[in-house]
């Protein structure tokens, strides 16, 4: 089983759309272990609508929390305790795309951060980053936080309008490959996303032959 974790420098940057494109391109299974906020829907439903994957490849969350907040707070409000023993990677017969919640240092509990969960899994991470102002700092801090925990950064995927300098300097300073830039799409549906993903995103080397 091959696993790729999709995370971001922040919330709301488009990592769910990227995860949908990635899962569709790989014909993978998709799993969002912790969903915080489901009004009107969660990320699983967005990926189901955009990836072109059969329903059986969209896996149920380990935790589906109703409050739109940081997972640690949403779990507290919902009266749920989140622990590592409940977050084992599902075993599937093919590639698995896992989407984190928010940024890499978002707390899952009072003692556990999202990056700690990634380190526990020991699987490579793709960092989704904005192209706009502030992304250099956010991206480099996120990569430093991941690497300090021994997490392998498979690459950086930019999302948004073109910004040649940010797209150049971040991979150079981070020593991590750029996987390309997914532009904002005027029409967002499975066909448009698949076309844009194929045109603009390069998969990590170990997935090139899949």
C-alpha positions as CSV (number, residue, x, y, z in Angstrom):
1,X,0.0,0.0,0.0
2,X,1.4,3.4,-1.0
3,X,0.3,6.4,1.1
4,X,0.5,10.2,0.5
5,X,-0.6,12.6,3.1
6,X,-1.9,16.0,1.9
7,X,-1.5,18.9,4.3
8,X,-1.4,22.7,4.0
9,X,0.2,25.8,5.4
10,X,-3.2,26.9,6.6
11,X,-6.9,26.2,6.4
12,X,-9.0,27.1,3.4
13,X,-6.1,27.1,0.9
14,X,-7.5,24.5,-1.5
15,X,-5.9,21.3,-0.2
16,X,-9.2,19.4,-0.4
17,X,-9.5,20.2,-4.1
18,X,-5.8,19.2,-4.5
19,X,-6.5,16.0,-2.6
20,X,-9.4,15.2,-4.9
21,X,-7.3,15.8,-7.9
22,X,-4.5,13.7,-6.5
23,X,-6.7,10.8,-5.5
24,X,-8.4,10.9,-8.9
25,X,-5.1,10.9,-10.8
26,X,-3.8,7.9,-8.8
27,X,-7.1,6.0,-8.7
28,X,-6.5,6.0,-5.0
29,X,-8.6,5.7,-1.9
30,X,-9.3,8.9,0.0
31,X,-9.4,9.3,3.8
32,X,-9.9,12.3,6.0
33,X,-9.3,10.9,9.5
34,X,-10.7,13.9,11.4
35,X,-13.5,16.1,10.0
36,X,-14.4,19.2,12.1
37,X,-17.5,20.9,10.7
38,X,-20.0,19.3,8.4
39,X,-22.4,22.2,7.5
40,X,-23.3,22.0,4.7
41,X,-20.9,19.1,4.1
42,X,-17.5,17.7,4.9
43,X,-14.4,17.3,2.8
44,X,-15.2,13.7,2.1
45,X,-18.3,14.8,0.2
46,X,-16.3,17.4,-1.7
47,X,-13.8,14.8,-2.8
48,X,-16.5,12.4,-3.8
49,X,-18.0,15.1,-6.0
50,X,-14.7,16.2,-7.6
51,X,-12.4,13.1,-7.8
52,X,-14.4,10.9,-10.2
53,X,-13.7,8.0,-7.8
54,X,-16.2,5.3,-7.1
55,X,-18.0,5.7,-3.8
56,X,-16.2,2.7,-2.3
57,X,-12.9,4.5,-2.5
58,X,-14.1,7.4,-0.3
59,X,-13.5,6.1,3.2
60,X,-15.5,7.2,6.3
61,X,-13.8,9.4,8.8
62,X,-12.5,8.1,12.1
63,X,-14.0,11.2,13.7
64,X,-16.8,13.3,12.1
65,X,-17.2,16.3,14.4
66,X,-20.0,18.8,14.0
67,X,-18.3,21.9,15.3
68,X,-16.3,23.9,12.7
69,X,-13.2,24.5,14.8
70,X,-9.7,23.2,15.5
71,X,-10.1,19.4,16.1
72,X,-9.1,19.6,19.7
73,X,-11.8,22.2,20.4
74,X,-14.4,20.5,18.2
75,X,-13.8,17.2,20.0
76,X,-14.2,18.8,23.4
77,X,-17.4,20.5,22.4
78,X,-18.8,17.3,20.9
79,X,-17.7,15.3,23.9
80,X,-15.3,13.1,22.0
81,X,-11.8,12.0,23.0
82,X,-9.3,11.6,20.1
83,X,-6.3,9.2,20.6
84,X,-3.6,7.7,18.4
85,X,-5.1,4.2,18.8
86,X,-8.2,5.3,16.9
87,X,-6.2,6.8,14.0
88,X,-4.5,3.8,12.4
89,X,-4.2,4.1,8.7
90,X,-6.8,2.0,6.9
91,X,-5.5,-1.0,5.0
92,X,-6.6,-0.8,1.3
93,X,-5.6,-2.5,-1.9
94,X,-4.0,0.4,-3.7
95,X,-2.7,3.9,-3.1
96,X,-4.2,5.9,-0.2
97,X,-4.5,9.7,-0.1
98,X,-4.9,11.0,3.4
99,X,-5.9,14.6,4.1
100,X,-5.0,16.4,7.3
101,X,-7.1,19.0,9.0
102,X,-5.9,22.6,8.7
103,X,-2.1,23.3,9.0
104,X,0.6,21.1,10.3
105,X,0.6,22.4,13.9
106,X,-3.2,22.2,14.3
107,X,-3.9,20.5,17.7
108,X,-5.8,17.2,17.5
109,X,-6.0,17.0,21.3
110,X,-4.4,18.7,24.4
111,X,-1.1,16.9,23.7
112,X,-1.1,15.9,20.0
113,X,-0.5,18.0,16.9
114,X,-1.4,17.1,13.3
115,X,2.4,16.9,12.5
116,X,2.8,14.4,15.4
117,X,0.2,12.2,13.8
118,X,2.0,12.4,10.5
119,X,5.2,11.4,12.2
120,X,3.4,8.5,13.9
121,X,2.3,7.2,10.5
122,X,5.8,7.6,9.0
123,X,4.4,8.4,5.5
124,X,5.5,11.2,3.1
125,X,3.6,14.5,3.0
126,X,2.7,16.9,0.3
127,X,2.5,20.4,1.5
128,X,-0.1,22.6,-0.2
129,X,0.8,26.3,-0.2
130,X,-0.7,29.5,-1.4
131,X,1.2,31.5,-3.9
132,X,0.2,34.9,-2.4
133,X,1.9,37.2,0.1
134,X,3.0,35.4,3.3
135,X,3.5,32.0,1.8
136,X,7.3,32.0,2.1
137,X,7.2,32.2,5.8
138,X,4.2,29.9,6.2
139,X,5.7,27.3,3.9
140,X,9.2,27.2,5.4
141,X,7.8,27.1,9.0
142,X,5.5,24.2,8.0
143,X,8.4,22.3,6.4
144,X,10.6,22.9,9.4
145,X,8.0,21.7,11.8
146,X,7.5,18.5,9.7
147,X,11.2,17.7,9.3
148,X,11.9,18.3,13.0
149,X,9.6,15.3,13.6
150,X,11.3,13.2,11.0
151,X,8.4,13.6,8.5
152,X,9.5,13.3,4.8
153,X,8.3,16.1,2.6
154,X,7.5,14.6,-0.8
155,X,7.0,18.0,-2.4
156,X,5.3,21.3,-2.4
157,X,2.1,21.9,-4.4
158,X,1.3,25.6,-5.0
159,X,-2.4,26.6,-5.3
160,X,-3.6,29.9,-6.8
161,X,-2.4,32.5,-9.3
162,X,1.1,32.4,-10.7
163,X,3.8,34.0,-8.6
164,X,7.2,33.1,-10.2
165,X,9.4,34.2,-7.3
166,X,7.5,32.5,-4.5
167,X,7.3,29.3,-6.6
168,X,11.0,29.5,-7.1
169,X,12.4,30.5,-3.7
170,X,10.3,28.3,-1.5
171,X,11.5,24.9,-3.0
172,X,15.1,26.3,-3.2
173,X,15.2,27.4,0.5
174,X,13.3,24.3,1.7
175,X,15.3,21.8,-0.4
176,X,12.1,20.2,-1.4
177,X,10.8,19.6,-4.9
178,X,8.0,21.7,-6.4
179,X,5.2,19.6,-7.7
180,X,3.8,22.5,-9.7
181,X,0.9,24.9,-9.3
182,X,-2.8,24.1,-9.4
183,X,-4.6,27.3,-10.6
184,X,-8.0,28.4,-9.4
185,X,-10.6,27.0,-11.9
186,X,-13.5,29.0,-13.2
187,X,-15.4,25.7,-13.5
188,X,-14.8,23.2,-10.8
189,X,-16.0,19.7,-11.7
190,X,-14.3,16.3,-12.1
191,X,-13.4,16.8,-15.8
192,X,-12.0,20.3,-15.3
193,X,-10.0,19.3,-12.2
194,X,-8.6,16.2,-13.8
195,X,-7.5,18.2,-16.9
196,X,-5.9,20.9,-14.8
197,X,-4.2,18.4,-12.4
198,X,-2.7,16.5,-15.4
199,X,-1.5,19.7,-17.0
200,X,0.0,21.5,-14.0
201,X,1.0,18.9,-11.3
202,X,3.9,16.5,-11.3
203,X,3.5,13.5,-9.1
204,X,6.4,12.6,-6.8
205,X,8.9,10.4,-8.5
206,X,7.9,7.2,-6.9
207,X,4.4,7.6,-8.3
208,X,5.4,8.4,-11.9
209,X,5.0,4.8,-13.1
210,X,1.7,4.2,-11.5
